[in-house]
């Protein structure tokens, strides 16, 4: 007998300049099994290379981030950061942040 398909889907939303870079304001992404936010971003950057500059994980972790990431309306710093595990039906919103003085 075949295995049951346990595919899940998350919704990604892009705001501001990320909407332009991705060419989309919203994207439904199928995932299989457990996936962390870090893994999702790596996968996303491979599929949409125009996002690499804004979503480079090393820069996001080392520097003051220019990207606000919300999972189901909660900023990832109050969750488990980039290790936040995603579940079926989650909504991830990417918001570019401009710093100034």
C-alpha positions as CSV (number, residue, x, y, z in Angstrom):
1,X,0.0,0.0,0.0
2,X,1.1,3.6,-0.7
3,X,2.0,6.0,2.1
4,X,-0.4,8.7,3.0
5,X,0.5,12.1,1.8
6,X,1.3,14.3,4.8
7,X,2.0,17.5,2.8
8,X,1.3,20.7,4.5
9,X,1.0,24.3,3.3
10,X,2.1,27.6,4.8
11,X,1.2,31.0,3.4
12,X,4.0,33.6,2.9
13,X,3.2,37.3,2.6
14,X,5.7,39.9,1.3
15,X,5.4,43.6,2.1
16,X,7.0,46.6,0.6
17,X,10.2,46.1,-1.4
18,X,10.0,42.3,-0.8
19,X,6.7,42.3,-2.7
20,X,8.6,43.8,-5.7
21,X,11.6,41.5,-5.4
22,X,9.5,38.3,-5.1
23,X,7.0,39.4,-7.8
24,X,4.2,38.4,-5.4
25,X,2.4,39.7,-2.4
26,X,1.4,36.2,-1.3
27,X,2.6,32.7,-1.9
28,X,1.3,29.4,-0.7
29,X,4.2,27.0,-0.2
30,X,3.8,23.2,0.2
31,X,6.1,21.6,2.8
32,X,6.5,18.0,3.8
33,X,7.2,17.2,7.4
34,X,8.8,19.4,10.0
35,X,10.4,22.6,8.7
36,X,12.0,25.4,10.6
37,X,11.8,29.0,9.6
38,X,15.6,28.8,8.8
39,X,15.0,26.0,6.4
40,X,12.0,27.7,4.9
41,X,14.1,30.9,4.2
42,X,16.9,28.8,2.7
43,X,14.4,27.1,0.4
44,X,12.7,30.4,-0.5
45,X,16.0,32.1,-1.4
46,X,16.9,29.2,-3.7
47,X,13.5,29.3,-5.4
48,X,13.4,33.2,-5.7
49,X,17.0,34.4,-6.0
50,X,15.9,38.0,-6.0
51,X,15.2,37.7,-2.3
52,X,18.7,36.7,-1.4
53,X,20.0,40.2,-0.6
54,X,17.1,40.9,1.8
55,X,16.9,37.4,3.3
56,X,20.5,36.3,3.7
57,X,20.4,34.3,6.9
58,X,24.0,35.1,8.0
59,X,23.3,38.8,7.7
60,X,20.0,38.5,9.4
61,X,21.5,36.7,12.4
62,X,24.7,38.8,12.8
63,X,23.5,42.4,12.2
64,X,20.6,44.4,13.3
65,X,18.0,43.0,11.1
66,X,16.4,44.9,8.3
67,X,13.7,42.4,8.2
68,X,10.7,41.8,10.5
69,X,9.4,38.3,10.4
70,X,6.0,37.4,11.8
71,X,4.7,33.9,12.3
72,X,0.9,33.9,12.8
73,X,1.1,37.6,13.9
74,X,4.0,37.1,16.4
75,X,7.5,38.4,15.9
76,X,10.0,35.5,15.8
77,X,12.0,36.9,18.7
78,X,9.2,36.0,21.0
79,X,9.0,32.6,19.5
80,X,12.0,30.4,18.8
81,X,13.8,32.7,16.3
82,X,14.9,31.1,13.1
83,X,14.5,27.7,14.8
84,X,10.7,28.3,15.0
85,X,9.0,25.1,13.7
86,X,6.3,25.7,11.1
87,X,3.0,23.9,11.1
88,X,0.3,23.4,8.5
89,X,-1.7,26.6,8.0
90,X,0.9,28.9,9.4
91,X,1.2,32.4,8.0
92,X,4.6,34.0,7.7
93,X,4.9,37.7,6.9
94,X,8.1,39.3,5.8
95,X,8.3,43.1,6.4
96,X,11.4,45.1,5.4
97,X,12.5,47.6,8.0
98,X,14.2,50.9,7.3
99,X,16.5,52.3,10.0
100,X,17.2,56.0,10.2
101,X,18.4,58.7,12.4
